Amino acid sequence: MAFGLAVAGLSLEAPSAPAAPAPAPWPSPSSPLTVDKVWPGVTADPKLLTTVFEESSIVRGGPEAKMSAADVANILPDTNTDIEALNAALLADPEAKKVASEVAAPGILGPFSAEASAQDIAVKASAITNLLKAAGSRVGKVKNAAAVKRLTEQTEQLGRIGEYAGHVKNSLATAGELTTGNVETIARAAVGVALGFVPVVGDLYTVADSIASGNVHDGICAVVSLTATAIGLVFPPAAAVIGAALAVYQLGRLLWGFFQAEATPRDWVQDPPATPGELLQSGADIKYEARPFAGKSADVVFARNTNLTTQTLLLDSRWGEHNSDNRPVVTYTLPKTEVYRSLLPFRESSVYLATLNVWQNGNIYTATCRRTQTHGHATFICSDLDGSPTIGKGRPAVVTVTYLHDQNIVNGPDGKAICGPPPCVFPGFDVFSSTLTVLAEGKRSVKLNLPFSVGIG
């Protein structure tokens, strides 16, 4: 059959020296994640966040990797439907108003301090749990009703959600209400509690897989909708049972953004969400991360004061907008012979080595990269991959290439000569590019020329 590749660009990332353990495809944060570090990820463009989340799911190989593109796209709409059903059930419960007023009372949920006892937390968690349990039993026939009901029947998990909501309340030391005007303030408090104090449900995707009997989408919707509803209960408007549905929807959207951003443990300020670039669309889909830099777009950025730089290449995205059921089914294998080569706009003496990894379904395959030079420029040829991962519909992979280089590469003669005074971007041309070699249907060798732009600064 004819073999077509969609090259959405190039960018690769990989670990350091061959003897060292392979790092994740993204730079790990230099210190524990904080609200400020993760918030740009929480509020990132949904398409960009989905791309980064897909990469983390491929690397991790967790239950979330089982979701289809439709599953991921429908998480927010279906979560909103669940929230609406829970809201209606709470408003229809004659006992809910009394219990809710006790849950939200400053006397129980007073300012967080050393004196806030475990008993106080237990009281609020118990009250929230009882409200959610009652609401979950009356959610009706919404799409994810079974998962919502199953979660409300799991006392331990539901209790954790109740305890979490109580701590969010205490962290703000207020009896204020959840509105569309202050939803980000309350969401930031919720993220802070989850990062530094009380995780919501442990590993979201494992819990989601469990409560929905393998339907991870439904499980995620249940967890996010019940968590947003729980927080809405502790911040209700005056004389109301729960925050306005629209405000709870917005809170649910931000919580889902947090769960995706947290799945990729990166500093979202120093390492912002990538911008996927697509070039061609046919049988396969290959796209790279290109970050906004110096007013332009760069496929890889060599930054100051570091000696490691990484690029990432996503092969056959399952969640991207171009991956649909009517797309031709094409499979290709990465060969054990030469799989990748790159020509960098730096002198050979400035870049010491490179390491290439392929990440697929929790597995890591490593190639050996040999340094040479082309007209004085550093060139790396990567081969001897210790496996033969096959990529195709439903079998995505992430390729990462990491370069170890002179820490002063930006400030030295290389950096200044490439594109002018840093920060700047050197555009991708055929002369400075890379080649990815694949075996079409596991047989015919196809070389893809992938130019890349380089950010300096």
Phi, psi and chi 1 to 4 in degrees:
 res  aa     phi    psi   chi1   chi2   chi3   chi4
   1 MET       -  156.5   64.7  178.1  -69.9      -
   2 ALA   -68.0  141.9      -      -      -      -
   3 PHE  -110.7  121.5  177.4   70.4      -      -
   4 GLY  -121.1  138.7      -      -      -      -
   5 LEU  -117.6  136.9  -80.1  177.5      -      -
   6 ALA   -96.6  110.9      -      -      -      -
   7 VAL   -96.1  107.0 -179.3      -      -      -
   8 ALA   -94.7   15.1      -      -      -      -
   9 GLY   121.9 -171.6      -      -      -      -
  10 LEU  -137.0  149.3  150.9   73.5      -      -
  11 SER  -178.4  138.3 -107.0      -      -      -
  12 LEU  -138.5  156.7  -55.3  106.7      -      -
  13 GLU  -141.8  149.0  -56.1 -176.1    8.2      -
  14 ALA  -158.9  175.5      -      -      -      -
  15 PRO   -77.2 -175.4   -3.1   10.6      -      -
  16 SER   -82.8 -134.5   41.5      -      -      -
  17 ALA   -63.5  151.6      -      -      -      -
  18 PRO   -55.6  -30.3  -25.8   33.1      -      -
  19 ALA   -77.6  -18.1      -      -      -      -
  20 ALA   -83.9  154.1      -      -      -      -
  21 PRO   -63.9  147.8    5.5   -5.4      -      -
  22 ALA   -73.0  128.4      -      -      -      -
  23 PRO   -82.3  173.2   31.9  -34.4      -      -
  24 ALA   -69.2  164.3      -      -      -      -
  25 PRO   -68.8  -11.4  -22.4   33.6      -      -
  26 TRP  -116.0  151.6   43.3   83.7      -      -
  27 PRO   -64.5  129.7  -18.3   30.1      -      -
  28 SER   -70.9  145.0  -63.4      -      -      -
  29 PRO   -63.6  145.6   21.2  -30.7      -      -
  30 SER   -73.5  -15.5   56.9      -      -      -
  31 SER  -147.0  167.9   57.4      -      -      -
  32 PRO   -53.7  145.2  -26.2   34.8      -      -
  33 LEU   -61.4  139.9  -77.1  178.4      -      -
  34 THR  -121.7  171.5   62.9      -      -      -
  35 VAL   -58.6  -44.9  176.3      -      -      -
  36 ASP   -63.0  -34.7  -72.2  -20.8      -      -
  37 LYS   -73.9  -33.1  -72.8 -179.3  178.9  179.4
  38 VAL   -97.0  -17.1   81.0      -      -      -
  39 TRP   -60.7  -40.3 -167.0 -107.5      -      -
  40 PRO   -59.1  -26.7  -25.3   35.7      -      -
  41 GLY   -74.9  -39.3      -      -      -      -
  42 VAL   -59.0  -40.5  175.1      -      -      -
  43 THR  -101.3   13.5   56.4      -      -      -
  44 ALA   -66.3  161.3      -      -      -      -
  45 ASP   -54.9  130.2  177.9  -83.8      -      -
  46 PRO   -54.6  -37.7  -26.4   34.7      -      -
  47 LYS   -66.9  -40.8  -71.0 -177.2  179.6  179.2
  48 LEU   -67.0  -41.6  -54.2 -174.6      -      -
  49 LEU   -64.6  -38.5 -169.4   54.3      -      -
  50 THR   -63.2  -39.1  -63.6      -      -      -
  51 THR   -61.7  -47.8  -65.1      -      -      -
  52 VAL   -66.5  -39.0  176.5      -      -      -
  53 PHE   -64.2  -38.1  176.5   49.4      -      -
  54 GLU   -63.9  -42.4  179.7  173.7   14.5      -
  55 GLU   -58.3  -44.2  -70.6  175.2   -1.4      -
  56 SER   -65.9  -35.1   71.6      -      -      -
  57 SER   -68.1  -36.2   77.4      -      -      -
  58 ILE   -66.6  -45.1  -65.8  168.5      -      -
  59 VAL   -64.0  -44.4  170.2      -      -      -
  60 ARG   -74.1  -36.5 -157.4  174.3   87.0  105.4
  61 GLY    68.1   29.3      -      -      -      -
  62 GLY   -84.0 -177.1      -      -      -      -
  63 PRO   -59.4  -29.3  -20.6   31.1      -      -
  64 GLU   -62.4  -24.2   67.2  -86.5   22.5      -
  65 ALA   -67.0  -13.7      -      -      -      -
  66 LYS   -77.9  -15.3  -62.9 -173.1  -65.4 -174.2
  67 MET   -68.9  149.0  -71.7 -168.7  -69.9      -
  68 SER   -90.4  171.8   66.5      -      -      -
  69 ALA   -59.9  -39.7      -      -      -      -
  70 ALA   -65.3  -39.1      -      -      -      -
  71 ASP   -57.2  -48.3  -73.3  -23.4      -      -
  72 VAL   -66.3  -44.2  176.3      -      -      -
  73 ALA   -63.0  -28.9      -      -      -      -
  74 ASN   -93.5    0.6  -71.8  -32.8      -      -
  75 ILE   -60.2  -49.5  -75.8  175.7      -      -
  76 LEU   -68.0  -47.7  -83.1 -178.7      -      -
  77 PRO   -57.7  -42.4  -23.6   33.1      -      -
  78 ASP   -72.5  -33.1  -68.6  -16.3      -      -
  79 THR   -63.8  -41.5  -64.4      -      -      -
  80 ASN   -61.1  -39.2  -72.9  -10.9      -      -
  81 THR   -63.1  -41.7  -60.1      -      -      -
  82 ASP   -63.3  -42.8  -67.4  -12.6      -      -
  83 ILE   -61.8  -42.1  -72.2  172.5      -      -
  84 GLU   -61.3  -42.2 -176.8  177.4    5.8      -
  85 ALA   -67.0  -41.4      -      -      -      -
  86 LEU   -65.3  -40.7  -72.1  164.9      -      -
  87 ASN   -60.1  -46.5 -165.9  -72.6      -      -
  88 ALA   -63.3  -39.7      -      -      -      -
  89 ALA   -65.1  -39.7      -      -      -      -
  90 LEU   -66.6  -42.8  -73.8  164.1      -      -
  91 LEU   -66.7  -26.3  -66.1  175.3      -      -
  92 ALA   -87.0   -6.3      -      -      -      -
  93 ASP   -90.3  114.0 -176.2   -6.7      -      -
  94 PRO   -62.9  -25.3   20.3  -30.9      -      -
  95 GLU   -85.8  -16.6  -65.3  -64.2  -42.5      -
  96 ALA   -65.1  -38.5      -      -      -      -
  97 LYS   -62.7  -40.7 -172.9  170.9 -176.8  179.2
  98 LYS   -65.3  -47.7  176.7 -177.1  176.3 -177.7
  99 VAL   -66.2  -40.2  178.3      -      -      -
 100 ALA   -63.9  -37.9      -      -      -      -
 101 SER   -65.4  -31.8   64.4      -      -      -
 102 GLU   -72.2  -38.9  -65.4  173.1   -7.7      -
 103 VAL   -61.8  -40.7  167.0      -      -      -
 104 ALA   -89.1   -5.0      -      -      -      -
 105 ALA   -66.2  136.2      -      -      -      -
 106 PRO   -59.5  -27.6  -22.3   32.5      -      -
 107 GLY   -62.9  -31.7      -      -      -      -
 108 ILE   -92.8  -43.7  -64.2  177.5      -      -
 109 LEU  -104.2   53.9  -59.7  176.8      -      -
 110 GLY   -71.9  178.3      -      -      -      -
 111 PRO   -54.9  138.8  -24.3   34.4      -      -
 112 PHE   -68.0  130.6 -177.9   79.8      -      -
 113 SER  -157.3  177.4   67.4      -      -      -
 114 ALA   -62.8  -24.4      -      -      -      -
 115 GLU   -83.3   -8.1  -69.5   75.2   35.3      -
 116 ALA   -68.7  105.8      -      -      -      -
 117 SER   -82.4  161.9   68.0      -      -      -
 118 ALA   -60.0  -30.9      -      -      -      -
 119 GLN   -65.5  -40.5 -177.1  177.7    1.8      -
 120 ASP   -60.6  -45.3  -69.1  -28.4      -      -
 121 ILE   -62.2  -40.3  -62.3  -65.8      -      -
 122 ALA   -64.0  -37.9      -      -      -      -
 123 VAL   -63.8  -49.2  167.3      -      -      -
 124 LYS   -68.1  -39.7   46.9 -169.0  155.0 -177.3
 125 ALA   -61.9  -40.6      -      -      -      -
 126 SER   -64.4  -43.0  176.3      -      -      -
 127 ALA   -65.7  -43.7      -      -      -      -
 128 ILE   -63.9  -43.0  -64.7  166.1      -      -
 129 THR   -59.3  -43.5  -61.2      -      -      -
 130 ASN   -63.7  -40.3  -71.3  -22.9      -      -
 131 LEU   -63.9  -45.6  -75.4  169.5      -      -
 132 LEU   -67.4  -37.9  -65.5  178.3      -      -
 133 LYS   -61.8  -43.3 -172.1 -177.9  -69.6  -70.7
 134 ALA   -66.5  -42.0      -      -      -      -
 135 ALA   -66.9  -39.3      -      -      -      -
 136 GLY   -63.0  -28.7      -      -      -      -
 137 SER   -76.8   -8.2   66.5      -      -      -
 138 ARG  -127.1   29.5  -62.0 -168.1  -57.9  -85.5
 139 VAL   -77.9   -6.4  -69.9      -      -      -
 140 GLY    78.3 -144.2      -      -      -      -
 141 LYS  -108.7   32.3  -63.3 -178.3  179.2 -180.0
 142 VAL   -65.8  161.6  -63.8      -      -      -
 143 LYS   -53.6  -42.1 -178.9  178.4  177.4 -178.2
 144 ASN  -104.1   23.6  -50.6  -53.5      -      -
 145 ALA   -56.4  -39.6      -      -      -      -
 146 ALA   -63.2  -42.7      -      -      -      -
 147 ALA   -68.6  -39.9      -      -      -      -
 148 VAL   -61.7  -46.8  172.2      -      -      -
 149 LYS   -63.5  -41.6  -70.5  179.1 -179.9  178.3
 150 ARG   -63.7  -39.2 -165.5  171.5  -65.9  118.4
 151 LEU   -68.0  -38.9 -179.5   53.2      -      -
 152 THR   -69.8  -16.2   58.6      -      -      -
 153 GLU   -88.8  -10.5  -69.1  166.1   -1.9      -
 154 GLN   -93.1   95.6  -65.9 -171.7    4.1      -
 155 THR   -55.9  -43.1  -56.1      -      -      -
 156 GLU   -65.8  -47.7 -178.1  177.9   -8.2      -
 157 GLN   -65.5  -42.4  -69.5  -67.8   -2.7      -
 158 LEU   -65.1  -37.2 -164.7   62.0      -      -
 159 GLY   -62.3  -36.4      -      -      -      -
 160 ARG   -65.7  -39.1  -68.2 -175.7   68.2  171.8
 161 ILE   -65.0  -41.9  -68.6  174.9      -      -
 162 GLY   -62.9  -43.3      -      -      -      -
 163 GLU   -64.0  -41.7 -178.9 -179.1   -0.9      -
 164 TYR   -59.5  -47.1  170.7   74.6      -      -
 165 ALA   -61.5  -38.2      -      -      -      -
 166 GLY   -62.4  -42.1      -      -      -      -
 167 HIS   -67.2  -35.7  -79.2  -64.0      -      -
 168 VAL   -60.9  -43.5  172.7      -      -      -
 169 LYS   -58.9  -49.3  175.3   78.6  170.3 -174.1
 170 ASN   -65.5  -32.8  -77.0  -18.9      -      -
 171 SER   -65.3  -24.9   73.2      -      -      -
 172 LEU   -94.2   -8.7  -76.2  172.1      -      -
 173 ALA    49.4   46.5      -      -      -      -
 174 THR  -148.5  154.9  177.1      -      -      -
 175 ALA  -105.2   20.6      -      -      -      -
 176 GLY   -63.2  172.1      -      -      -      -
 177 GLU  -105.9  153.9   62.1 -172.0   65.9      -
 178 LEU   -82.4  119.6  172.7   65.4      -      -
 179 THR  -132.7  169.4   67.5      -      -      -
 180 THR   -66.1  -20.1   55.7      -      -      -
 181 GLY   -79.6  -26.7      -      -      -      -
 182 ASN  -120.4   15.4   70.5   -5.0      -      -
 183 VAL   -62.0  -34.8   66.2      -      -      -
 184 GLU   -69.1  -35.0  -75.1 -152.1    5.4      -
 185 THR   -61.5  -45.9  -61.1      -      -      -
 186 ILE   -69.7  -37.2  -67.8  174.9      -      -
 187 ALA   -64.9  -40.0      -      -      -      -
 188 ARG   -62.3  -39.3  -76.1 -178.9   68.4   95.0
 189 ALA   -63.7  -40.1      -      -      -      -
 190 ALA   -63.8  -40.9      -      -      -      -
 191 VAL   -65.1  -42.5  168.4      -      -      -
 192 GLY   -60.2  -41.8      -      -      -      -
 193 VAL   -64.9  -43.7  169.6      -      -      -
 194 ALA   -65.2  -36.4      -      -      -      -
 195 LEU   -76.1  -39.5  -73.7  173.4      -      -
 196 GLY  -116.0   -3.3      -      -      -      -
 197 PHE  -138.2  -67.5 -163.2   43.6      -      -
 198 VAL  -130.4  105.7 -178.7      -      -      -
 199 PRO   -58.0  150.3  -19.0   30.7      -      -
 200 VAL   -66.5  -59.4 -177.1      -      -      -
 201 VAL  -139.4   25.2  -72.4      -      -      -
 202 GLY    76.8 -132.6      -      -      -      -
 203 ASP   -82.7  108.1 -176.6   84.6      -      -
 204 LEU   -53.4  -44.8  167.9   66.1      -      -
 205 TYR   -75.6  -32.2  -50.9  106.5      -      -
 206 THR   -67.9  -43.3  -59.7      -      -      -
 207 VAL   -63.0  -44.8  171.3      -      -      -
 208 ALA   -60.2  -42.0      -      -      -      -
 209 ASP   -62.0  -38.8 -171.6   47.3      -      -
 210 SER   -71.7  -49.1  172.4      -      -      -
 211 ILE   -72.5  -22.8   64.9  173.7      -      -
 212 ALA  -108.3   18.2      -      -      -      -
 213 SER    52.3   46.9  -57.8      -      -      -
 214 GLY    95.5  -11.8      -      -      -      -
 215 ASN   -89.8   87.1 -170.7  -31.4      -      -
 216 VAL   -62.1  -38.0 -179.4      -      -      -
 217 HIS   -55.4  -51.5  160.9  -84.8      -      -
 218 ASP   -63.2  -37.9  -74.0    6.9      -      -
 219 GLY   -65.1  -41.2      -      -      -      -
 220 ILE   -62.1  -46.7  -70.3  172.9      -      -
 221 CYS   -58.1  -40.6  -66.1      -      -      -
 222 ALA   -64.6  -46.3      -      -      -      -
 223 VAL   -64.4  -47.6  171.6      -      -      -
 224 VAL   -66.2  -42.9  175.4      -      -      -
 225 SER   -67.0  -41.5   62.7      -      -      -
 226 LEU   -70.1  -35.1  -78.3  164.7      -      -
 227 THR   -68.1  -45.8  -56.9      -      -      -
 228 ALA   -62.0  -40.0      -      -      -      -
 229 THR   -65.2  -40.7  -60.5      -      -      -
 230 ALA   -60.4  -42.4      -      -      -      -
 231 ILE   -69.1  -36.7  -64.3  173.9      -      -
 232 GLY   -60.8  -30.7      -      -      -      -
 233 LEU   -70.3  -33.8  -76.8  169.3      -      -
 234 VAL   -88.6   -6.0  -62.3      -      -      -
 235 PHE  -127.5   54.4  -67.9  101.8      -      -
 236 PRO   -80.9  152.7   32.7  -35.7      -      -
 237 PRO   -62.5  163.9  -20.7   32.6      -      -
 238 ALA   -55.7  133.0      -      -      -      -
 239 ALA    62.2   19.9      -      -      -      -
 240 ALA  -115.0  161.8      -      -      -      -
 241 VAL   -80.9  -40.8  174.2      -      -      -
 242 ILE  -148.1  158.4 -171.8  172.0      -      -
 243 GLY   -59.1  157.3      -      -      -      -
 244 ALA   -55.4  142.1      -      -      -      -
 245 ALA   -56.1  -40.9      -      -      -      -
 246 LEU   -62.5  -39.7 -179.7   57.2      -      -
 247 ALA   -66.2  -38.2      -      -      -      -
 248 VAL   -68.7  -36.9 -177.7      -      -      -
 249 TYR   -57.8  -49.2  -64.7  160.4      -      -
 250 GLN   -62.0  -38.2  -67.7  176.6  -11.1      -
 251 LEU   -64.4  -41.6  179.3   62.2      -      -
 252 GLY   -61.3  -39.4      -      -      -      -
 253 ARG   -62.5  -43.4  175.4  178.1   59.1   81.1
 254 LEU   -68.8  -36.5  -68.8  167.6      -      -
 255 LEU   -64.2  -41.3  -72.8  173.5      -      -
 256 TRP   -65.5  -38.1  172.8 -131.2      -      -
 257 GLY   -59.3  -40.4      -      -      -      -
 258 PHE   -65.2  -45.0  165.7   66.2      -      -
 259 PHE   -59.8  -38.4  -77.1  126.2      -      -
 260 GLN   -70.2  -44.8  -67.2  178.6   87.6      -
 261 ALA   -64.2  -38.3      -      -      -      -
 262 GLU   -67.3  -28.3 -174.4 -169.5   32.2      -
 263 ALA   -65.4  -20.1      -      -      -      -
 264 THR  -113.8   93.7  -54.1      -      -      -
 265 PRO   -71.3   81.3   26.8  -32.6      -      -
 266 ARG  -129.8  159.2   65.9 -157.2  -75.0  166.6
 267 ASP   -83.8  105.0 -176.8  -28.9      -      -
 268 TRP   -74.7   -8.2  -69.3   81.3      -      -
 269 VAL   -84.7  -51.4  175.6      -      -      -
 270 GLN   -74.5  -29.8  -62.7  -61.9  -40.6      -
 271 ASP  -126.5   75.9 -173.1   25.8      -      -
 272 PRO   -68.0  166.4   26.3  -34.1      -      -
 273 PRO   -56.1  140.7  -23.4   32.5      -      -
 274 ALA   -78.9  157.8      -      -      -      -
 275 THR  -108.1  109.1  -56.6      -      -      -
 276 PRO   -65.5  139.4   -8.8   20.0      -      -
 277 GLY  -115.9  129.8      -      -      -      -
 278 GLU  -112.1  138.4  -73.1   95.8   17.3      -
 279 LEU  -112.3  -52.9  -61.8 -179.1      -      -
 280 LEU  -130.6  154.0  -57.8  174.2      -      -
 281 GLN  -130.9  121.2  -70.6  -59.0  -31.8      -
 282 SER  -153.0 -130.4   54.3      -      -      -
 283 GLY   -62.4  -39.2      -      -      -      -
 284 ALA  -119.5  166.6      -      -      -      -
 285 ASP  -128.1  117.0  178.7   20.5      -      -
 286 ILE  -123.8  125.5  -62.6  177.5      -      -
 287 LYS  -140.6  153.8   61.6 -176.9  171.8 -174.5
 288 TYR  -117.8  164.5   64.9   86.4      -      -
 289 GLU   -89.2  128.1  -73.1 -165.6    6.4      -
 290 ALA  -128.8  115.3      -      -      -      -
 291 ARG   -92.1  145.1   76.9  165.0   57.0  175.3
 292 PRO   -61.8  130.5  -19.2   31.4      -      -
 293 PHE  -154.8  130.6 -176.0   78.8      -      -
 294 ALA    51.4   39.2      -      -      -      -
 295 GLY    77.2    3.0      -      -      -      -
 296 LYS  -129.1 -158.8  -61.6 -179.1 -179.6  179.3
 297 SER  -125.1  131.5  178.7      -      -      -
 298 ALA  -125.9  134.9      -      -      -      -
 299 ASP   -79.6  -21.4  -58.9  -31.6      -      -
 300 VAL  -151.5  140.8   57.9      -      -      -
 301 VAL  -122.3  119.4  174.8      -      -      -
 302 PHE   -90.3  109.9  -72.7   80.0      -      -
 303 ALA   -98.1  163.4      -      -      -      -
 304 ARG   -67.5  152.3  -61.7  176.6 -172.2  -87.5
 305 ASN    58.6   33.7  -56.6  -40.9      -      -
 306 THR  -145.1  151.6 -179.4      -      -      -
 307 ASN  -114.5   12.0   62.7   -6.3      -      -
 308 LEU  -125.9  131.0  -74.8  175.2      -      -
 309 THR  -135.1  137.5  -63.2      -      -      -
 310 THR  -129.5  145.4  -50.7      -      -      -
 311 GLN  -120.4  156.2  -63.5  173.2  -73.6      -
 312 THR  -131.6  135.3  -54.9      -      -      -
 313 LEU  -124.4  120.4  179.7   62.9      -      -
 314 LEU   -98.5  120.7  176.8   57.4      -      -
 315 LEU  -103.3  120.7  -54.1 -179.3      -      -
 316 ASP    59.1   63.9 -148.5   65.8      -      -
 317 SER   -55.7  133.3  161.7      -      -      -
 318 ARG   -92.4  -20.4  -66.6 -170.6  -54.2  141.4
 319 TRP  -105.7   -4.5  -61.1  -12.3      -      -
 320 GLY   -71.3  162.3      -      -      -      -
 321 GLU   -66.9  -21.0   58.6 -175.8  -47.6      -
 322 HIS   -90.5   -6.5  -64.1  -72.0      -      -
 323 ASN   -92.8  108.0 -165.4  -37.0      -      -
 324 SER  -132.7  168.7   60.2      -      -      -
 325 ASP   -65.3  -24.4  -71.0  -20.6      -      -
 326 ASN   -93.7    9.0   59.7    6.4      -      -
 327 ARG   -74.5  140.9 -171.5  165.6   58.5   84.3
 328 PRO   -56.1  139.5  -24.1   33.2      -      -
 329 VAL   -87.2  105.8  178.6      -      -      -
 330 VAL  -123.1  135.0  176.2      -      -      -
 331 THR  -118.4  149.7   61.5      -      -      -
 332 TYR  -148.2  152.4   53.1   98.2      -      -
 333 THR  -116.9  143.6  -58.1      -      -      -
 334 LEU   -85.8  128.0  -61.3 -176.6      -      -
 335 PRO   -79.4  160.7   31.0  -36.0      -      -
 336 LYS   -79.7  -20.6  -68.0 -179.3  178.8  -68.8
 337 THR   -78.9 -154.1   54.1      -      -      -
 338 GLU   -59.9  122.6  179.9 -178.4  -38.0      -
 339 VAL  -109.6  -26.6   62.5      -      -      -
 340 TYR  -155.9  141.5  173.6   80.5      -      -
 341 ARG  -142.1  146.9   75.9  163.8   57.9 -157.4
 342 SER  -136.3  144.6   66.6      -      -      -
 343 LEU  -115.7  115.6  171.4   58.6      -      -
 344 LEU   -98.2  153.1  -60.8  172.9      -      -
 345 PRO   -83.9   36.6   31.2  -34.7      -      -
 346 PHE  -125.1  157.2  -60.4  108.7      -      -
 347 ARG   -64.6  149.3  -67.9  173.3  -59.9  169.7
 348 GLU   -54.7  -37.8  179.7 -170.8    8.1      -
 349 SER   -72.1  -11.8   59.3      -      -      -
 350 SER   -90.7  -21.0  -62.7      -      -      -
 351 VAL  -119.7  119.6 -172.2      -      -      -
 352 TYR   -87.3  -45.7  -50.2  136.0      -      -
 353 LEU  -159.0  168.9   59.8   83.0      -      -
 354 ALA  -140.3  151.8      -      -      -      -
 355 THR  -131.6  132.7  -55.4      -      -      -
 356 LEU  -111.3  132.9  179.6  145.2      -      -
 357 ASN  -127.0  149.3  -75.1  -35.4      -      -
 358 VAL  -117.8  128.9 -179.1      -      -      -
 359 TRP  -114.0  126.7  -49.6   70.5      -      -
 360 GLN  -151.7  120.6 -173.8  179.0   55.8      -
 361 ASN    52.4   42.8 -165.3   31.6      -      -
 362 GLY    83.1   -4.5      -      -      -      -
 363 ASN   -99.3  151.7  -62.7  -44.9      -      -
 364 ILE  -125.1  129.0  -53.8  172.7      -      -
 365 TYR  -116.3  137.8  -53.7   92.4      -      -
 366 THR  -121.5  140.0  -58.3      -      -      -
 367 ALA  -112.8  158.3      -      -      -      -
 368 THR   -95.5  130.2  -60.5      -      -      -
 369 CYS  -110.9  126.7  -62.8      -      -      -
 370 ARG  -104.1  132.5  173.8  173.4   58.6   88.0
 371 ARG   -89.0  136.9 -174.4 -178.4   69.9  169.3
 372 THR  -143.2 -163.0 -178.7      -      -      -
 373 GLN  -142.8  150.7   60.6   86.5   24.6      -
 374 THR  -128.6  110.6  -55.7      -      -      -
 375 HIS    51.7   39.7  -56.8  -59.3      -      -
 376 GLY    87.3   -7.8      -      -      -      -
 377 HIS   -94.9  144.1  -67.1  -77.7      -      -
 378 ALA   -61.4  129.9      -      -      -      -
 379 THR  -132.3  136.7  -56.7      -      -      -
 380 PHE  -123.3  132.8  -71.2   92.4      -      -
 381 ILE  -118.0  117.9  -58.7  172.4      -      -
 382 CYS  -108.7  128.8  -58.0      -      -      -
 383 SER  -150.2 -170.8   57.3      -      -      -
 384 ASP    57.4   43.1  -61.4  -35.5      -      -
 385 LEU   -59.7  131.8 -165.4   64.6      -      -
 386 ASP   -84.6   35.1   61.2   -0.1      -      -
 387 GLY  -179.4  174.8      -      -      -      -
 388 SER  -130.3   70.8  -59.8      -      -      -
 389 PRO   -64.0  135.3   22.2  -32.0      -      -
 390 THR  -104.6  130.4  -63.9      -      -      -
 391 ILE  -111.9  140.2  -64.0   92.1      -      -
 392 GLY  -176.7 -171.7      -      -      -      -
 393 LYS   -59.8  122.0 -169.4  172.1 -177.3  179.6
 394 GLY    84.6    0.6      -      -      -      -
 395 ARG  -132.3   66.6  -71.4 -178.8  -72.9  177.1
 396 PRO   -75.2  169.0   30.2  -35.5      -      -
 397 ALA  -152.4  160.5      -      -      -      -
 398 VAL  -120.9  127.7  174.0      -      -      -
 399 VAL  -103.0  133.2  176.4      -      -      -
 400 THR  -127.7  140.3   64.7      -      -      -
 401 VAL  -130.0  124.9  177.0      -      -      -
 402 THR  -115.5  133.2  -67.7      -      -      -
 403 TYR  -104.8  133.4  -58.8  101.4      -      -
 404 LEU  -100.9  123.8  177.1   66.1      -      -
 405 HIS  -144.5  174.5   53.1   78.1      -      -
 406 ASP   -58.4  129.0 -176.3  -15.3      -      -
 407 GLN   -64.0  -23.3 -173.5  162.1  -30.9      -
 408 ASN   -99.2   23.5  -64.5  -44.0      -      -
 409 ILE   -62.3  -30.7 -161.2  168.2      -      -
 410 VAL   -73.3  -44.4  171.9      -      -      -
 411 ASN   -84.5  -13.4  -63.2  -37.9      -      -
 412 GLY   -80.1 -175.0      -      -      -      -
 413 PRO   -61.2  -31.6   19.0  -31.5      -      -
 414 ASP   -60.6  -52.8  -83.6  -15.7      -      -
 415 GLY   -60.4  -41.1      -      -      -      -
 416 LYS   -74.7  -27.4  -65.7  176.5 -178.9  177.0
 417 ALA   -84.4  -19.8      -      -      -      -
 418 ILE   -73.9  -50.1  -70.6  173.0      -      -
 419 CYS  -143.7   18.7   55.2      -      -      -
 420 GLY    99.9 -174.5      -      -      -      -
 421 PRO   -60.0  130.8  -19.0   30.8      -      -
 422 PRO   -65.6  152.5  -18.5   31.9      -      -
 423 PRO   -81.8  144.6   30.1  -35.0      -      -
 424 CYS  -158.0  169.5   59.5      -      -      -
 425 VAL  -126.7  126.7  175.1      -      -      -
 426 PHE   -94.0  117.9 -176.4   81.4      -      -
 427 PRO   -66.4  156.2   24.8  -33.3      -      -
 428 GLY   -77.5  125.5      -      -      -      -
 429 PHE  -127.1  168.1  -65.4  118.8      -      -
 430 ASP   -61.2  -29.5  -74.1  -13.0      -      -
 431 VAL   -68.1  -37.4   61.9      -      -      -
 432 PHE  -112.7  102.2  -65.8  120.8      -      -
 433 SER  -156.5 -170.1   65.4      -      -      -
 434 SER  -138.6  164.5   64.7      -      -      -
 435 THR  -130.2  126.4  -58.2      -      -      -
 436 LEU  -106.8  127.4  178.9   72.1      -      -
 437 THR  -105.6  130.9  -58.5      -      -      -
 438 VAL  -130.9  160.0  -58.3      -      -      -
 439 LEU  -105.8  107.9  -61.0  177.9      -      -
 440 ALA   -63.4  126.2      -      -      -      -
 441 GLU    51.8   28.1  -57.7  -62.3  -16.5      -
 442 GLY    76.5    7.0      -      -      -      -
 443 LYS  -126.6  -65.5  -61.9  176.8 -178.2  177.7
 444 ARG   -81.1  128.4 -176.6  163.7   61.8   89.8
 445 SER   -76.9  128.4  178.7      -      -      -
 446 VAL  -128.0  127.2  176.8      -      -      -
 447 LYS  -103.0  128.8  -68.3 -175.1  180.0  -65.6
 448 LEU  -107.4  121.1  -57.5  171.7      -      -
 449 ASN   -85.1  120.8 -174.9   39.6      -      -
 450 LEU  -125.0   89.6  -55.3  171.3      -      -
 451 PRO   -64.4  152.8  -16.9   30.0      -      -
 452 PHE  -143.0  146.1   57.5   88.2      -      -
 453 SER   -91.0  147.4   56.2      -      -      -
 454 VAL  -119.8  124.0  179.0      -      -      -
 455 GLY   -92.1  137.2      -      -      -      -
 456 ILE  -120.3  122.9  -52.6  -68.1      -      -
 457 GLY   147.5      -      -      -      -      -
